[in-house]
């Protein structure tokens, strides 16, 4: 066979691959060459294998695992969908920023400094995609934070790095992920995609606790070439020197630990250690170790209240700080804590009482006993626009006034809970009143925005107030949010109830175009066809 | 399919068991790495089961699921790459010049999966969609968000790379570059 024939064959099959259609003669020529040339025949054989892409593989344990995993995930997604959006964070904490000032705490170069009231953040429209927020909610001892490029006030952007020396630090990642870094750790916040969030652990140990995550979202901790993906759980990942490898310990749920394409499922009370090229081996965890793991997350209860304040405690290095008699870390310490009447103490010095207002930031300094009497308060820096601490007269900044007003009435969480109770008890008008009060008192809170959809739904489905409902759905859609699909569907139904058929058809078109996989598709298409027929008749 | 669309667990399992082999093969061809492909296959399987209500019966279930699988697996693979890119910058493409494993070259040419794994991703994806799943150039362009001209270029380049890999493997075994079967040059 000649070079020319093979070259012609190559050119023809290349053209066919690129979308050209061969003539009968050309096809016959190609088949002839494939019969003669081992190279052409080998390539044709490979393409034949490729054409069998749609053919089934023989079932084995891996295919069974895929089926079981898919069905399990389907059930989890369905249960999440039934449960609605997940959030266990208080709504008044979004303001708590943690910008930095340099410090010389313990020879490491940084301490966390001021928390800033950010009223402008509250007034910004929410993004239309489900938000991914990371906030620093706790630091104790020496902690260094290098902000990511897109950090905006309190909201830390991916790329933000937290380094602990003698101290500890905790982050809250939305929705419902607590991450605490132990001593001598360094981590970076990551969000590779809209639905994936994670932590890159460069050294040390991080412990994570997750509430059930929304369908389709993932959280993972990556340490070197080891990736631990949480499947709803409490777990820790520790990365030591290269010779020590990476250890993943699971206290609750399941974690998929992957390395070099090999995945190990680690269940509650188990650990897997990955070192060098050795195979990952799962072993059990002692109760003591597990208790140690959980202890690192104990402080998480501080910021899980409905309304929170931020407390900064300055004292000599590494003195034990207690809140309401419970140790919460060592000084210097900054933490998001529940608002209300609190007692703070450091070391053996007499405790001080504070009335923490939601959304407020309070700095309190404990001088060494010999240097100053216990009641002495350090003045807050002149450029600090935040409310001063405790016994000092509170500054009358707009922010401070607003927080005081808020705290004088029912909290947003209480309002929300009461509204839900009324709804369950079918006291719809009372529920509407609570939702309205929530929106009136906390107009910028994310929950208030989300409540708009529930409120409008109540009006439409239970009170026959289609016009008010329509206005509510449209208001929600103008700002956008994770409930946009529900709001748009509500708008369609409200328009139908109002007999505004042209607008209804347009809204149906919008919904189908924005959410092609909507579960209401068949019903909406039928309705649109009905509207179209009616339009033609007219 | 109606039962699957209604969320009947038994029907869902039956359908998943019927399709999983195909889903897995497509995922392996598109992704190249077996472990990553199984993740992609699982994501695709979930998508198929959740999309059961979109099946209208105007094509075979296998054809319908192939489309969903390809789309989902490519999206999943893209997300995975972002993770890797973020955490550990590495070469996006395998080295096509890298020799095959010695102990796997007893049979030549090797299985298509081996060659696909050695192809650059941009070439692997278009070849699988075109030759494996019968996508048109325009459809590939739509799925990958590429102009048709780029797709054609990648298809031809991918085919040539595949040819080069086969030629190298066969020449190592002593098979002549060109010539009738069984003849020496």
Interface residues (C-beta under 8 A of the other chain):
Chain A: X1 X2 X3 X6 X10 X13 X14 X15 X17 X18 X19 X35 X36 X37 X38 X39 X41 X42 X43 X45 X46 X47 X49 X50 X51 X52 X53 X54 X55 X56 X57 X58 X59 X62 X63 X65 X66 X67 X69 X70 X71 X73 X74 X75 X77 X78 X190 X192 X193 X195 X196 X198 X200 X220 X222 X225 X227 X258 X261 X262 X263 X517 X519 X521 X522
Chain B: X7 X9 X12 X13 X16 X17 X19 X20 X21 X22 X23 X24 X25 X26 X29 X33 X34 X35 X36 X38 X41 X42 X45 X46 X49 X50 X51 X53 X54 X62 X63 X66 X79 X82 X83 X85 X86 X87 X88 X108 X109 X111 X112 X115 X116 X127 X128 X130 X131 X132 X133 X136 X137 X152 X153 X155 X156 X158 X159 X160 X162 X163 X166 X167 X170 X175 X176 X177 X178 X179 X180 X181
